[in-house]
Amino acid sequence: MNSEEKLIFQEFKVSLESMGFQLQELKKITETERVKDDLPEWITLEKAAALKGGPALSTYKTKQFLQPCCGHNSKLVGGRKCWHREQILIWLAIDDSSLKTYAQQWNAKLPEIYKQRSA
């Protein structure tokens, strides 16, 4: 294989790797849209907690600042406290390191231990 063929082969390899990364990104976007479409319009705390994982449901119930929208912006749907799926999708991405910023958006107070975990 001469140097020109090697160069063409390298360019081809780089193009394939780039397409692979683009395909992975497209797959992530598609999966996110599919999850979004599969969620009901209104989601209870029980369902939201099951989607997020982490703490037990009782922890989410007793610590309002860990709930979607830090416990705010909920609506009663069939007599149950629910949040809109768009808010749940945002909340699902929140971890302890971003909780302080999230809580500030909702004017919620965090216990000191959670403030220390957040940026």
C-alpha positions in Angstrom: 0.0 0.0 0.0 1.6 3.3 -1.1 1.4 6.5 1.0 -1.6 7.9 -1.1 -3.6 4.8 -0.4 -2.7 4.9 3.3 -3.9 8.5 3.4 -7.2 7.7 1.7 -7.7 4.7 4.1 -7.0 7.0 7.1 -9.5 9.6 5.8 -12.1 6.8 5.3 -11.5 5.5 8.8 -11.9 9.0 10.3 -15.1 9.4 8.3 -16.5 6.1 9.6 -15.6 7.0 13.2 -17.3 10.4 12.8 -20.4 8.7 11.4 -20.4 6.3 14.3 -20.4 9.2 16.8 -23.2 10.9 14.9 -25.2 7.7 14.9 -24.8 7.4 18.7 -26.0 11.0 19.2 -29.0 10.4 17.0 -29.8 7.2 18.9 -29.7 9.1 22.2 -32.0 11.8 20.8 -34.4 9.2 19.5 -34.4 7.3 22.8 -35.1 10.5 24.7 -38.0 11.3 22.4 -39.3 7.8 22.7 -39.2 8.0 26.5 -40.9 11.4 26.4 -43.6 10.1 24.1 -44.2 7.0 26.4 -44.7 9.2 29.5 -48.3 10.2 30.4 -49.1 13.9 30.3 -49.3 14.1 34.2 -47.1 12.1 36.5 -47.5 11.4 40.2 -44.7 11.5 42.7 -44.8 7.7 42.9 -44.3 7.3 39.2 -41.7 10.1 39.1 -39.7 8.5 41.9 -39.8 5.1 40.2 -38.5 6.7 37.0 -35.7 8.5 38.8 -34.6 5.8 41.3 -32.3 6.8 44.0 -34.0 7.5 47.3 -37.0 5.6 48.6 -40.4 7.0 47.9 -40.8 7.9 51.6 -37.7 10.2 51.2 -39.2 12.0 48.3 -42.5 12.4 50.2 -40.9 13.9 53.3 -38.2 16.0 51.6 -40.1 18.4 49.3 -36.9 19.9 47.9 -36.1 16.5 46.3 -39.5 16.4 44.5 -40.0 17.6 41.0 -40.0 21.4 40.9 -38.9 21.2 44.6 -42.5 20.4 45.4 -43.9 23.4 43.6 -45.7 23.8 40.3 -47.8 20.6 40.8 -51.5 20.3 39.8 -54.2 18.1 41.2 -55.2 15.5 38.6 -57.9 13.1 39.9 -57.2 14.4 43.4 -53.5 13.5 43.2 -50.5 15.8 43.2 -49.0 15.5 39.7 -46.4 17.3 37.6 -46.4 17.8 33.8 -44.1 15.4 31.9 -41.9 18.3 30.7 -41.1 19.2 34.3 -40.4 15.5 35.1 -38.0 15.2 32.2 -36.0 18.2 33.6 -36.1 16.8 37.1 -34.9 13.4 36.1 -31.6 15.0 35.0 -31.0 16.6 38.4 -28.5 15.0 40.8 -27.2 16.2 44.1 -24.4 18.3 42.4 -27.0 20.4 40.5 -29.7 20.4 43.2 -28.7 23.8 44.6 -29.1 25.6 41.2 -32.4 23.7 40.7 -33.7 24.6 44.1 -32.8 28.3 43.5 -35.1 28.3 40.4 -38.0 27.2 42.6 -37.1 29.4 45.7 -36.7 26.3 47.7 -34.5 26.0 50.8 -31.9 23.2 51.0 -30.6 21.7 54.1 -26.9 22.5 54.6 -25.8 18.9 53.8 -27.4 19.2 50.4 -25.9 22.7 49.8 -22.5 21.2 50.4 -23.0 18.5 47.8 -24.1 21.0 45.1 -22.1 23.4 43.0 
